[in-house]
Amino acid sequence: MRLKPLLLAAALMATPALAQTAPEPAPFKSPRIVLIGDSTTAVQGGWGPSFCGKHVTSAVACINLARGGRSSGNYRTEGSWALAMYEIRSGGFSDTYVLIQFGHNDQPGKPGRSTDLVTEFPVNLRRYVDEVRAAGGKPVLVTPLTRRQFRDGKLVDDLGPWAQATRKVAAETGTPLVDLHALSTAAVQAMGPVEAMKFAQGAPDPRVREAARSGTTIEARFYEPAIPGATVPPAPAPTPPPVQNNAAAEPMGTPKQTFDYTHLGHEGADYFSALVATALADAVPALRRQLLP
């Protein structure tokens, strides 16, 4: 007869413990940023590492899938885009923003990489935009980072047509735009050819630096680093064209840790990634609180 009271007491004693059991917290979901592009965005030689490492909060996953030597064409044909699409579709994040920057290797003179400015390059960009959206991502187009070559004190804007084509695709597709080309062009022009040399991966040969003081840069790839203490011969007079042959100086693959007018060392990556972060906050207000200046 005492069994029922005992069971009732045991149940009453267990009730507080059950009431104190907290529900499982909702899984934390953060935004993700994926970088797509060439060596000027990639881990070695680009602004991407500083962007991911210094300009996003700890709540953001930042993944750099840019690769050296890739254009809007061969980034897809050699399989890098398939890897990127796998990442974009993988889910688990509140939003996935995909920054896409091409242009350097789309230019003529780069066999296996070049694309036609009218019939291929814009078509490739539109296709990237469409496929990112179809996969549930949010595309952001980025105009190509300027090179740092000068003629008579004026920056040589050889990437201007590719930047303009990118702007046009962004406008036509309603895609947010980070106009890195305009920002970097203005910054480098204001600095001039000598000061802008600090952004390269390696120090220039003294002859290259001396030539730049005239306002016109000369090809850098033919000069080995000067031997300390050795007499430095004068720089040869520049002959037309006085700018670096970029098709020859930018081979497929990871850029070497040497001086050129395209790739970025640590200081260059820090400088231009800050421009990207500020412009991205303006282009995508939803990301502003996740971006650090």
Rosetta blueprint (number, residue, H / E / L):
1 M L
2 R L
3 L H
4 K H
5 P H
6 L H
7 L H
8 L H
9 A H
10 A H
11 A H
12 L H
13 M H
14 A H
15 T H
16 P H
17 A H
18 L H
19 A H
20 Q L
21 T L
22 A L
23 P L
24 E L
25 P L
26 A L
27 P L
28 F L
29 K L
30 S L
31 P L
32 R E
33 I E
34 V E
35 L E
36 I E
37 G E
38 D L
39 S L
40 T L
41 T L
42 A L
43 V L
44 Q L
45 G L
46 G L
47 W L
48 G H
49 P H
50 S H
51 F H
52 C H
53 G H
54 K H
55 H L
56 V E
57 T L
58 S L
59 A L
60 V L
61 A E
62 C E
63 I E
64 N E
65 L L
66 A L
67 R L
68 G L
69 G L
70 R L
71 S L
72 S L
73 G L
74 N H
75 Y H
76 R H
77 T H
78 E L
79 G L
80 S H
81 W H
82 A H
83 L H
84 A H
85 M H
86 Y H
87 E H
88 I H
89 R H
90 S L
91 G L
92 G L
93 F L
94 S L
95 D L
96 T E
97 Y E
98 V E
99 L E
100 I E
101 Q E
102 F L
103 G L
104 H L
105 N L
106 D L
107 Q L
108 P L
109 G L
110 K L
111 P L
112 G L
113 R L
114 S L
115 T L
116 D L
117 L L
118 V L
119 T L
120 E L
121 F H
122 P H
123 V H
124 N H
125 L H
126 R H
127 R H
128 Y H
129 V H
130 D H
131 E H
132 V H
133 R H
134 A H
135 A L
136 G L
137 G L
138 K E
139 P E
140 V E
141 L E
142 V E
143 T L
144 P L
145 L L
146 T L
147 R L
148 R L
149 Q L
150 F E
151 R E
152 D L
153 G L
154 K E
155 L E
156 V L
157 D L
158 D L
159 L L
160 G H
161 P H
162 W H
163 A H
164 Q H
165 A H
166 T H
167 R H
168 K H
169 V H
170 A H
171 A H
172 E H
173 T H
174 G L
175 T L
176 P L
177 L E
178 V E
179 D L
180 L H
181 H H
182 A H
183 L H
184 S H
185 T H
186 A H
187 A H
188 V H
189 Q H
190 A H
191 M H
192 G L
193 P L
194 V L
195 E H
196 A H
197 M H
198 K H
199 F H
200 A L
201 Q L
202 G L
203 A L
204 P L
205 D L
206 P H
207 R H
208 V H
209 R H
210 E H
211 A H
212 A H
213 R L
214 S L
215 G L
216 T L
217 T L
218 I L
219 E L
220 A L
221 R L
222 F L
223 Y L
224 E L
225 P L
226 A L
227 I L
228 P L
229 G L
230 A L
231 T L
232 V L
233 P L
234 P L
235 A L
236 P L
237 A L
238 P L
239 T L
240 P L
241 P L
242 P L
243 V L
244 Q L
245 N L
246 N H
247 A H
248 A H
249 A H
250 E L
251 P L
252 M L
253 G L
254 T L
255 P L
256 K L
257 Q L
258 T L
259 F L
260 D L
261 Y L
262 T L
263 H L
264 L L
265 G L
266 H H
267 E H
268 G H
269 A H
270 D H
271 Y H
272 F H
273 S H
274 A H
275 L H
276 V H
277 A H
278 T H
279 A H
280 L H
281 A H
282 D H
283 A H
284 V L
285 P H
286 A H
287 L H
288 R H
289 R H
290 Q H
291 L E
292 L L
293 P L
